[in-house]
Protein backbone atom coordinates (compact mmCIF):
# COMPACT_ATOMS: atom_id res chain seq x y z
CA UNK A 1 0.00 0.00 0.00
CA UNK A 2 1.23 3.48 -0.82
CA UNK A 3 -0.12 7.01 -1.08
CA UNK A 4 0.73 9.63 -3.69
CA UNK A 5 0.05 13.34 -4.09
CA UNK A 6 -0.80 13.98 -7.76
CA UNK A 7 -1.56 17.23 -9.54
CA UNK A 8 -5.29 17.19 -8.88
CA UNK A 9 -5.86 14.09 -6.74
CA UNK A 10 -4.73 12.12 -3.74
CA UNK A 11 -4.05 8.55 -4.92
CA UNK A 12 -4.32 5.45 -2.73
CA UNK A 13 -2.76 2.27 -4.15
CA UNK A 14 -3.87 -0.87 -2.29
CA UNK A 15 -3.40 -4.42 -3.51
CA UNK A 16 -4.46 -4.66 -7.15
CA UNK A 17 -6.71 -1.61 -7.00
CA UNK A 18 -6.56 2.11 -6.34
CA UNK A 19 -8.69 5.03 -5.26
CA UNK A 20 -8.45 8.63 -6.41
CA UNK A 21 -9.67 11.41 -4.15
CA UNK A 22 -9.91 14.79 -5.95
CA UNK A 23 -8.55 17.61 -3.76
CA UNK A 24 -11.69 19.63 -4.54
CA UNK A 25 -13.80 16.89 -2.91
CA UNK A 26 -11.97 17.18 0.43
CA UNK A 27 -13.89 19.10 3.09
CA UNK A 28 -11.49 18.63 6.01
CA UNK A 29 -8.32 16.75 7.02
CA UNK A 30 -7.52 15.70 10.58
CA UNK A 31 -5.04 13.63 12.56
CA UNK A 32 -6.79 11.11 14.79
CA UNK A 33 -5.71 8.29 17.08
CA UNK A 34 -8.29 5.52 16.98
CA UNK A 35 -8.90 1.77 16.85
CA UNK A 36 -10.58 -0.15 14.04
CA UNK A 37 -13.19 -2.10 15.97
CA UNK A 38 -14.68 -4.29 13.25
CA UNK A 39 -15.04 -4.41 9.47
CA UNK A 40 -18.43 -3.85 7.86
CA UNK A 41 -17.17 -4.50 4.33
CA UNK A 42 -13.78 -5.17 2.75
CA UNK A 43 -10.83 -7.40 3.56
CA UNK A 44 -7.84 -7.72 5.87
CA UNK A 45 -4.46 -9.36 5.45
CA UNK A 46 -1.29 -9.00 7.53
CA UNK A 47 -0.22 -5.40 6.99
CA UNK A 48 -3.20 -4.46 4.80
CA UNK A 49 -6.67 -3.46 5.94
CA UNK A 50 -9.17 -2.20 3.37
CA UNK A 51 -12.87 -1.55 3.64
CA UNK A 52 -15.58 0.15 5.64
CA UNK A 53 -14.79 -0.08 9.36
CA UNK A 54 -16.49 0.91 12.57
CA UNK A 55 -13.99 2.85 14.68
CA UNK A 56 -13.80 3.81 18.32
CA UNK A 57 -13.78 7.59 17.93
CA UNK A 58 -14.79 8.66 14.42
CA UNK A 59 -17.66 6.31 13.58
CA UNK A 60 -17.86 4.62 10.21
CA UNK A 61 -14.87 5.29 7.99
CA UNK A 62 -13.44 3.88 4.78
CA UNK A 63 -9.97 2.58 5.69
CA UNK A 64 -6.78 2.02 3.68
CA UNK A 65 -4.30 1.06 6.37
CA UNK A 66 -1.39 -1.13 7.38
CA UNK A 67 -2.47 -1.21 11.03
CA UNK A 68 -5.55 -1.65 13.20
CA UNK A 69 -4.82 1.10 15.72
CA UNK A 70 -2.72 4.22 16.10
CA UNK A 71 -2.56 7.59 14.39
CA UNK A 72 -4.49 7.99 11.12
CA UNK A 73 -4.93 10.80 8.65
CA UNK A 74 -8.71 11.19 8.39
CA UNK A 75 -10.10 12.84 5.25
CA UNK A 76 -13.68 14.11 5.37
CA UNK A 77 -15.29 14.41 1.93
CA UNK A 78 -17.98 16.77 0.70
CA UNK A 79 -20.45 13.89 0.38
CA UNK A 80 -20.17 13.18 4.12
CA UNK A 81 -17.97 10.10 3.88
CA UNK A 82 -14.66 9.72 5.70
CA UNK A 83 -11.43 8.08 4.59
CA UNK A 84 -8.65 7.03 6.99
CA UNK A 85 -5.11 6.21 5.83
CA UNK A 86 -1.95 5.24 7.73
CA UNK A 87 1.13 6.75 6.06
CA UNK A 88 4.61 6.32 7.52
CA UNK A 89 4.65 10.03 8.33
CA UNK A 90 1.08 11.14 9.21
CA UNK A 91 2.09 14.74 10.01
CA UNK A 92 3.72 15.24 6.62
CA UNK A 93 0.73 13.87 4.70
CA UNK A 94 -1.61 15.95 6.87
CA UNK A 95 0.27 19.13 5.94
CA UNK A 96 0.44 18.24 2.24
CA UNK A 97 -3.27 17.44 1.97
CA UNK A 98 -4.27 20.63 3.75
CA UNK A 99 -1.99 22.62 1.46
CA UNK A 100 -3.53 21.06 -1.67
CA UNK A 101 -7.06 21.44 -0.31
CA UNK A 102 -6.55 25.16 0.26
CA UNK A 103 -5.10 25.54 -3.24
CA UNK A 104 -8.11 23.93 -4.93
CA UNK A 105 -10.87 25.01 -2.61
CA UNK A 106 -13.88 22.82 -1.88
CA UNK A 107 -16.61 22.14 -4.39
CA UNK A 108 -20.18 21.52 -3.28
CA UNK A 109 -20.49 18.45 -5.51
CA UNK A 110 -17.37 16.95 -7.03
CA UNK A 111 -17.43 16.07 -10.72
CA UNK A 112 -15.58 12.90 -9.75
CA UNK A 113 -18.51 11.82 -7.60
CA UNK A 114 -20.95 12.57 -10.42
CA UNK A 115 -18.90 10.45 -12.82
CA UNK A 116 -18.56 7.59 -10.35
CA UNK A 117 -22.30 7.65 -9.62
CA UNK A 118 -23.03 7.25 -13.33
CA UNK A 119 -20.54 4.39 -13.49
CA UNK A 120 -22.22 2.68 -10.51
CA UNK A 121 -25.63 2.79 -12.21
CA UNK A 122 -24.10 1.61 -15.49
CA UNK A 123 -22.62 -1.44 -13.74
CA UNK A 124 -25.96 -2.33 -12.11
CA UNK A 125 -27.72 -2.02 -15.46
CA UNK A 126 -25.04 -4.17 -17.18
CA UNK A 127 -25.37 -7.01 -14.66
CA UNK A 128 -29.17 -6.75 -14.82
CA UNK A 129 -29.00 -6.93 -18.62
CA UNK A 130 -26.90 -10.12 -18.39
CA UNK A 131 -29.50 -11.56 -16.02
CA UNK A 132 -32.46 -10.75 -18.27
CA UNK A 133 -30.64 -12.21 -21.30
CA UNK A 134 -30.17 -15.42 -19.30
CA UNK A 135 -33.81 -15.40 -18.14
CA UNK A 136 -35.03 -14.72 -21.67
CA UNK A 137 -33.02 -17.68 -22.95
CA UNK A 138 -34.72 -19.95 -20.40
CA UNK A 139 -38.16 -18.75 -21.45
CA UNK A 140 -37.26 -19.15 -25.13
CA UNK A 141 -36.04 -22.75 -24.96
CA UNK A 142 -38.45 -23.94 -22.25
CA UNK A 143 -41.33 -24.90 -24.61
CA UNK A 144 -38.85 -26.74 -26.87
CA UNK A 145 -37.49 -28.97 -24.12
CA UNK A 146 -38.86 -32.42 -23.26
CA UNK A 147 -40.63 -32.77 -19.94
CA UNK A 148 -37.70 -34.71 -18.44
CA UNK A 149 -34.17 -33.34 -18.81
CA UNK A 150 -30.74 -34.05 -17.23
CA UNK A 151 -30.27 -31.87 -14.16
CA UNK A 152 -27.01 -33.23 -12.77
CA UNK A 153 -23.78 -34.58 -14.28
CA UNK A 154 -20.81 -36.64 -13.04
CA UNK A 155 -17.15 -35.76 -13.52
CA UNK A 156 -17.25 -37.18 -17.04
CA UNK A 157 -20.19 -34.87 -17.85
CA UNK A 158 -22.55 -37.84 -18.12
CA UNK A 159 -26.07 -37.23 -16.73
CA UNK A 160 -26.60 -39.03 -13.43
CA UNK A 161 -29.88 -37.42 -12.39
CA UNK A 162 -32.95 -36.48 -14.40
CA UNK A 163 -35.80 -34.22 -13.44
CA UNK A 164 -38.64 -32.11 -14.69
CA UNK A 165 -37.64 -29.16 -16.84
CA UNK A 166 -39.28 -26.79 -14.36
CA UNK A 167 -36.15 -27.24 -12.24
CA UNK A 168 -34.49 -24.78 -14.61
CA UNK A 169 -36.36 -22.05 -12.80
CA UNK A 170 -34.42 -22.97 -9.66
CA UNK A 171 -31.29 -21.82 -11.50
CA UNK A 172 -33.16 -18.65 -12.51
CA UNK A 173 -34.04 -18.07 -8.87
CA UNK A 174 -30.40 -18.45 -7.79
CA UNK A 175 -29.36 -16.03 -10.55
CA UNK A 176 -31.92 -13.55 -9.22
CA UNK A 177 -30.29 -13.72 -5.79
CA UNK A 178 -26.89 -12.88 -7.32
CA UNK A 179 -28.46 -9.95 -9.18
CA UNK A 180 -29.90 -8.60 -5.93
CA UNK A 181 -26.59 -9.06 -4.07
CA UNK A 182 -24.69 -7.19 -6.77
CA UNK A 183 -27.20 -4.32 -6.78
CA UNK A 184 -27.06 -3.94 -2.99
CA UNK A 185 -23.24 -4.06 -2.80
CA UNK A 186 -22.63 -1.70 -5.70
CA UNK A 187 -25.28 0.87 -4.75
CA UNK A 188 -24.16 0.85 -1.11
CA UNK A 189 -20.37 0.64 -1.49
CA UNK A 190 -19.65 1.43 -5.14
CA UNK A 191 -19.25 5.16 -4.52
CA UNK A 192 -16.00 4.42 -2.68
CA UNK A 193 -14.08 3.49 -5.82
CA UNK A 194 -14.33 2.50 -9.46
CA UNK A 195 -12.07 -0.53 -8.90
CA UNK A 196 -14.62 -2.07 -6.54
CA UNK A 197 -17.43 -1.49 -9.04
CA UNK A 198 -15.44 -3.12 -11.85
CA UNK A 199 -14.46 -6.09 -9.66
CA UNK A 200 -18.05 -6.78 -8.63
CA UNK A 201 -19.20 -6.38 -12.23
CA UNK A 202 -16.69 -8.97 -13.45
CA UNK A 203 -17.68 -11.39 -10.67
CA UNK A 204 -21.43 -11.21 -11.21
CA UNK A 205 -21.37 -11.12 -15.01
CA UNK A 206 -19.13 -14.21 -14.83
CA UNK A 207 -21.70 -15.87 -12.57
CA UNK A 208 -24.44 -15.14 -15.13
CA UNK A 209 -22.22 -16.50 -17.91
CA UNK A 210 -21.65 -19.68 -15.85
CA UNK A 211 -25.39 -20.20 -15.42
CA UNK A 212 -25.90 -19.65 -19.15
CA UNK A 213 -23.17 -22.23 -19.90
CA UNK A 214 -24.82 -24.79 -17.63
CA UNK A 215 -28.15 -24.26 -19.35
CA UNK A 216 -26.65 -24.43 -22.83
CA UNK A 217 -24.78 -27.65 -22.02
CA UNK A 218 -27.95 -29.22 -20.58
CA UNK A 219 -29.80 -28.41 -23.78
CA UNK A 220 -27.00 -29.80 -25.97
CA UNK A 221 -27.01 -33.28 -24.36
CA UNK A 222 -30.76 -33.83 -24.73
Buried (B, 14 or more C-beta within 10 A) or exposed (E): BEBEEEEEBBEBEBEEBBBBBBBBBBBBBBEBEBEBEEBEBBEBEEEBBBBBBBBEEBEEBBBBBBBBBBBBBBBBBBEEBBBBBBBEEBEEBBEBBBEBBEEBEBBEEBEBBEEBBEBBBEBBEBBBEBBEEBBEBBEEBEEEBEEEBBBEBEEEEEBEEEBEBEBBBEBBEEBEEBBEBBBEBBBEBBBBBBBBBBEBBEBBBEBBEEBBEBBEEBBEEE
